[in-house]
Amino acid sequence: MKIILFTITITLILAGCSSMEFNSNAGTYVTNKVENNLRKNAVKSYTNYEVWELGASQVGYVEANYCQVDLRDRKPSNDALISSLKIKAQRLGGNGLVFDACTVNNSTASCHSFTHCRGMAYLVTY
């Protein structure tokens, strides 16, 4: 119950403050990191069955990509890419994400390794 109340509170805060800008002397990197963290935490992961059972509405398709140009570059974890999907889902107005898959392609012309993740954003009303 506390999680549901917390999620609803965060969603309302983000919806009410969606036109506000964060101004800080910490710089845009820190400001964007805080904003993205709030957005990510406002989105919950679901299965296809759960969103069907809850009667959620689709908001849109979300995807995240990463190109490893140099072999020495560190690849992001799947969790980091899924967090990116959650941020994009919240920006579309959703509060739920059904993660589909991440695929890795090692035979691209410009990338040593190309990772593509996708999912569907949903609006779950309680």
C-alpha positions in Angstrom: 0.0 0.0 0.0 2.9 2.4 0.8 4.5 1.7 -2.5 1.3 2.5 -4.4 0.8 5.7 -2.4 4.5 6.6 -3.0 4.1 5.9 -6.8 0.9 8.0 -7.0 2.6 10.8 -5.1 5.6 10.9 -7.4 3.4 10.7 -10.5 1.3 13.6 -9.3 4.4 15.6 -8.4 5.9 15.0 -11.8 2.7 15.8 -13.6 2.1 19.0 -11.6 5.7 20.1 -12.1 6.2 19.0 -15.7 6.5 22.6 -16.9 8.9 23.6 -14.1 12.6 23.8 -14.7 15.2 22.9 -12.2 17.8 25.8 -11.8 20.8 25.0 -9.7 24.4 26.0 -9.4 25.2 22.3 -9.5 25.2 22.3 -13.3 23.1 20.6 -15.9 24.7 17.2 -15.4 23.6 16.9 -11.8 20.2 18.5 -12.5 19.5 16.1 -15.4 20.7 13.1 -13.3 18.3 14.1 -10.5 15.4 14.6 -12.9 16.1 11.3 -14.7 16.2 9.5 -11.4 12.8 10.9 -10.4 11.4 9.9 -13.8 12.8 6.4 -13.6 11.5 5.8 -10.1 8.0 6.9 -11.1 7.8 4.0 -13.6 7.2 0.4 -12.5 8.0 -2.7 -14.5 5.1 -5.1 -15.4 4.5 -8.2 -17.4 2.1 -8.3 -20.4 -0.3 -10.3 -18.3 -0.2 -7.7 -15.4 -0.9 -4.7 -17.7 -3.8 -6.6 -19.3 -5.2 -7.6 -15.9 -4.9 -4.0 -14.7 -6.6 -2.6 -17.9 -3.6 -0.3 -18.6 -3.5 1.8 -21.8 -0.6 1.8 -24.1 1.2 5.1 -24.3 3.9 4.3 -26.8 6.8 2.3 -27.9 10.2 3.1 -26.3 13.7 2.0 -27.3 17.3 2.6 -26.1 20.5 2.0 -28.2 24.2 1.9 -27.4 27.0 1.7 -29.9 30.4 0.5 -28.6 32.8 2.3 -30.9 36.0 1.2 -29.3 36.6 -2.2 -27.7 38.0 -0.4 -24.6 34.6 1.4 -24.1 32.6 -0.1 -21.3 29.2 -1.4 -22.3 26.2 -0.3 -20.2 24.4 -3.0 -18.3 20.9 -4.2 -19.3 19.7 -2.5 -16.0 21.1 0.8 -17.2 19.4 0.4 -20.6 16.1 -0.5 -19.0 16.4 2.6 -16.8 16.7 4.6 -20.0 13.5 2.9 -21.2 11.7 3.9 -18.0 12.8 7.5 -18.3 11.4 7.6 -21.9 8.2 5.9 -20.8 7.6 8.6 -18.1 8.4 11.3 -20.6 5.6 9.9 -22.8 3.2 10.1 -19.8 3.4 6.5 -18.7 3.9 5.0 -15.3 4.5 1.4 -16.4 6.9 -0.4 -18.7 6.7 -3.8 -20.2 10.3 -4.7 -21.2 10.5 -6.6 -24.4 14.2 -7.5 -25.1 17.7 -6.3 -25.7 19.5 -7.6 -28.7 23.2 -7.3 -29.4 24.6 -7.1 -32.9 28.4 -7.5 -33.3 28.6 -7.0 -37.1 27.8 -3.4 -37.7 30.0 -1.1 -39.8 30.5 1.7 -37.3 30.1 -0.2 -33.9 32.1 -3.1 -32.5 28.9 -4.0 -30.6 25.5 -2.4 -31.0 22.8 -3.0 -28.3 19.2 -2.3 -28.9 16.5 -2.5 -26.2 12.8 -2.0 -26.6 9.6 -2.0 -24.6 6.1 -0.6 -24.4 5.1 2.2 -22.1 1.7 2.0 -20.3 -0.5 4.2 -18.2 -1.7 2.2 -15.3 -4.6 3.7 -13.4 -5.3 2.4 -9.9 
